[in-house]
């Protein structure tokens, strides 16, 4: 008997093939379903925040590594000492990279939180709208707990352009953006 392509005579083969077809989803299937449900523009949702995040990570990642490498080399590596080599040792480079990574993550954490929040929305929204809803949600949580806002305003020009509702942007409004940054 030939059971290879005969689904009627061998039911287990038919069941295996159907279950593989039902549950086997590839990347192209997901992209097609997103386009069908939400449109082509949804593939680029939160691209603005992703761009800002990439710029922060790129600038801080490279710039801070170079800054720390040169600073540590100047402090810990004396080029004029007898028997010194022309380049700093590996410890200096490793320490510089570690400090640069911490600084980069601290600078990029708020953008990452906003990016994830933006991507979870059904409709695409810009950076200001996502930040505004984030601030409003955290203000509501604070007022529900009875926590008073401090009078520390970020900057008069920045807070006026990013004011949420009638209130200017305050330090407590953006502190939660670093809630996911726990380096240790």
N, C-alpha and C positions, 0 to 999 in steps of 0.2 A: 504494500500500500504506500502511496505517495502522499504524505501529510504536509509537505513543504508549503504549498500555496493553496491548499484546500481548507478554507476556514469552516466550511459546513461539516466536514467529517472530523475535524479536530478542534473542539471548542477552546482548549487552553491557548492555542496559538492565536485565535481571534481575540481573546481577552487580553493577552499580553500586548498585542499590536495596538488595540484600542486604548489601553491604559498608557502606553508610551506616547501615543498621539495626543491624548488629553493633557498630560502633565509635562510634556517636553516643550518648554518655552525658551526660545533663544533671544538674543539681544535684538535682532531685527523684528521679532514678533512684538516685543515690548515697545519698540520705537513706533511700529505701525499702529499699535493700539493707542498709544499716547496721541499720535497725530489724528486718529479717527475720533477719539473722545474729546480732545482739547485743542486740536489744531496745531499747525506747524510752529506757530509762535511760542507755544508752550515748551518746545525743546530748548529755547533760549531764555527761559524764565530765570530771573535773578542773575542774568549775565553781568549786569552792572555791578552788583555786589561781589560777584566772583572776580571781576576785573580788579576792583579795589583790593580785594584780598590778595590776589596774585601780585599786585604792585607792592603792597606792604611786605609780603613774604620775600619777594625778590630784592627789594631795596634793603630791607633790614637784614635779610640773610647774608647777602654779599657785603654790604656796607659795614654792618656790625662785626662780621668776622674779620674784615681787614682792619677796622678800627682797633679791635681787641688784640689782634695779632701784633700790630705795630706798637700798641701801648705796652703789652706784656713783654715784647721783645726789648723795648727801651728800658723797662724797669728791671727785668730779670736777666737780660742778656747783654753783657758788656762787650761790645765789638772791639774795644781797645785792650781788652785783657789779653795777657800773653797766653798763647795756645788756643785761642778761641777760633772757632770755625766761622765760615761766612754766613751761615744760616742758623736761625734759632732751633732749639731742639724740639722734638716731637711733643713734649709735655706742654710747651708754650702754645703750639698750634692746636693741640687738643683742648686745652683750657679756653683758648680764644673761641673755638668752634662751639664749645659747650655754653659759654656765656652768650654768644651770639644767638644760639638756638633758643635759650630762655627769653632773651629780649624779643626775638622775632615772634615767638609764640604769644608773649604778653601783648605785643602790638597787634597781632592778627586775630586773637581770640574773639574780640567783639564783632569783627567782620564775619567770622565763621558762624557765630551764633545768629547774626542777622541773615546770613545766606541760607542756613538750614531752615530758619523760620520762613523766609520768603519762598523757598522751594516747596514747603509744605502747604502753601496757600493754593486754593483752587484757581484764582485769578492772579495774573502777574501784577506786582506792585513794585514801585521804585524804592530806592534806599530811604528816602524821607518818609514815605508812607509806612514802611516796615518798621523803621525806628520809632515813628510816632505811635504806632499801635503797641509796640513793645513798652514804650514809656507810659502810655495810658494804662496798660495792664498792670505794670508794676506800681503805679501811683494808686490804682484801685486796691491792690493787695495791701499796700502800706496804710491806706486810709481805713480799710476794713480791720486791720490789726490795731489801729489807733496810734500809729507811729507818725509823729510830726515830721514834716520836711524841714531840712535845714535851709538856711538862707545863703548857702554857698552856690553862687551862680557860676557856670563854667566860664563864660566870657560874654560880654554884652553883645558883641557882634555875632558870635556863634549862636548864642542862646536866642537872639531875636530871629535869626534865620531858621532855627530849628525848634522854636517854641511849639509846645503841644498844647492846644487849647488856648487858654488865656495865660497860662503859667509859663515863665521862661524855663529853659532846660537847666536842671540842677544836678549836682554831683550824685545824689541818691538815685536820680533817674537813669544814669548810665552805669552805675556800679555793678548791677546785675549782669552786664555784658561780659564781665570777667569771671562770672561764677563757674565757668567750666575750666578756667585756667588754674590747675593745681599741679605745679611743676614737680612736686615731690609727693 
